[in-house]
Amino acid sequence: MAKHEISMYQPPEDVIRSDVKFSIRRDGSKLGELHISKGNVEWWPKGNKKKKKRLTWLQFAALFEEHGREIQQ
């Protein structure tokens, strides 16, 4: 089974102009970064500093509703 590592950077103040950033690795290799802000969620693929994928919070919720796997608790 793949080993995933997640590290997080959180700005010292509320998220106003600075994103909370998660660096995602699988088996030691970076998959990308997830940036979370008040307005949207962005995915920065590994090695890509210019092109990112952006979703609004409504689009993000719809993505999980459509593709997320339901888990009973």
Secondary structure, DSSP 8 states (H G I E B T S, - for coil): ---EEEEEE--SS-SSSS-EEEEEEETTEEEEEEEE-SSEEEEEETT-SS--EEEEHHHHHHHHHHH------
